Amino acid sequence: MALVLYASKTNKNAYKARVAAEYVGVQIEMAPNFQMHVSNKTPEFLKMNPLGKVPVLETPDGPVFESNAIARYVARLKGDNILYGSSPIDYAHIEQWIDFSSMEIDANISRWLYPRMGYVPYPPLPPLEEAAISGLKRALGALNTHLATNTYLVGHSVTLADIVTTINLYLGFKEILIKSFTSEFPHVERYFWTMVNQPNFRKILGEVKQAEAVPTPPSAKKPSQPKESKPKAKDEPKKEAKKETKKETEKLDEEEEEAPKPKPKNPLDLLPPSKMILDEWKRLYSNTKTNFREVAIKEIPKFVLDECYDMELYEWTKVDISDENQKERVSQMIEDAEPFEGEPLLDAKCFK
Ligand SMILES: N[C@@H](CCC(=O)N[C@@H](CS)C(=O)NCC(=O)O)C(=O)O
């Protein structure tokens, strides 16, 4: 009997076993006509996984659920175990990175991404998003350090640790980890792009593109409008709210298969809200006789202090023109193509 994997074709958790199968040369069939939220709620499916979650692998010896367990099973199916290391310490390290990437990377990406994709209510308490981001940065920092001196996570070739970790990074890179975020972790970047471009990954994932913007949460959650005008029973609004907050992964599958994704917007949305009306400030700035040099080199004029309502969000530093690095930084911020040399900047403006 062939191995049959129950999941939608874009289920990222199922990718773990599917990529592993490519490496070890095991055939896995995707369950035909699988329909998320329908097929996985049937009594037959619930016998395989009582939670009704995917993926589930049907094997000649019975079903297996939990994507990491399925991937381990597939990786061990062939005797000459290229994915599973060759010593007890290799096995331990492979398990270590599988657990690490599931608990520290996948979990934090989900906590950050799913509310922004509307899979769980938004806004989350801001500290929760911050905690997810800082937990993720901490994990990526550790991974980055390891990868600074290692091509692969364990040993000198791809193991299941690389497959699971790369798939756990995949959703992040694809949906929320924009370049300015990942560039802090150059070894993770190098590793991720190398892995997803390996033929065995490419066959399953196709071409991977990095997110260009952090998804904007669904319009700061407008209160949901009941579809019908019929007056509702007392407990129905609650039901509506519950329905809206579909379980995160459940909706992710559906979304990936059926609906266009919410359009990601500007990464600046991550900043705290500002009372400052940028256009007004720019107008004021352009119309005044005061020029950039005065702002940047001399002192911050009083009108800027008066007009810039959210001063506390900015760090104002007097440029030290004897410092080449600072000069270069200012040069990059202004429209003038000339290098920063004080006087030539009299007419230049910032805010490209
Ligand atoms: N830890 C599980 C997560 C499984 C999971 O949450 N699957 C989602 C789809 S990605 C699902 O089936 N959701 C349906 C539900 O929650 O009822 C695994 O790695 O397999």
PDBQT file of the ligand as one rigid body, heavy atoms in Angstrom, charges set to zero:
ROOT
HETATM    1  N1  LIG A 401       1.202  20.511  15.107  1.00  0.00    +0.000 N 
HETATM    2  C1  LIG A 401       0.404  20.111  13.970  1.00  0.00    +0.000 C 
HETATM    3  C2  LIG A 401      -0.415  21.285  13.481  1.00  0.00    +0.000 C 
HETATM    4  C3  LIG A 401      -1.526  20.822  12.596  1.00  0.00    +0.000 C 
HETATM    5  C4  LIG A 401      -2.450  21.932  12.214  1.00  0.00    +0.000 C 
HETATM    6  O1  LIG A 401      -2.687  22.869  12.988  1.00  0.00    +0.000 OA
HETATM    7  N2  LIG A 401      -3.044  21.791  11.014  1.00  0.00    +0.000 N 
HETATM    8  C5  LIG A 401      -3.986  22.762  10.524  1.00  0.00    +0.000 C 
HETATM    9  C6  LIG A 401      -3.710  23.076   9.052  1.00  0.00    +0.000 C 
HETATM   10  S1  LIG A 401      -2.061  23.667   8.824  1.00  0.00    +0.000 SA
HETATM   11  C7  LIG A 401      -5.376  22.161  10.602  1.00  0.00    +0.000 C 
HETATM   12  O2  LIG A 401      -5.574  21.041  10.220  1.00  0.00    +0.000 OA
HETATM   13  N3  LIG A 401      -6.330  22.922  11.117  1.00  0.00    +0.000 N 
HETATM   14  C8  LIG A 401      -7.686  22.484  11.187  1.00  0.00    +0.000 C 
HETATM   15  C9  LIG A 401      -8.248  22.647  12.575  1.00  0.00    +0.000 C 
HETATM   16  O3  LIG A 401      -7.622  23.328  13.412  1.00  0.00    +0.000 OA
HETATM   17  O4  LIG A 401      -9.329  22.115  12.800  1.00  0.00    +0.000 OA
HETATM   18  C10 LIG A 401       1.317  19.572  12.875  1.00  0.00    +0.000 C 
HETATM   19  O5  LIG A 401       2.474  20.005  12.795  1.00  0.00    +0.000 OA
HETATM   20  O6  LIG A 401       0.881  18.696  12.118  1.00  0.00    +0.000 OA
ENDROOT
TORSDOF 0
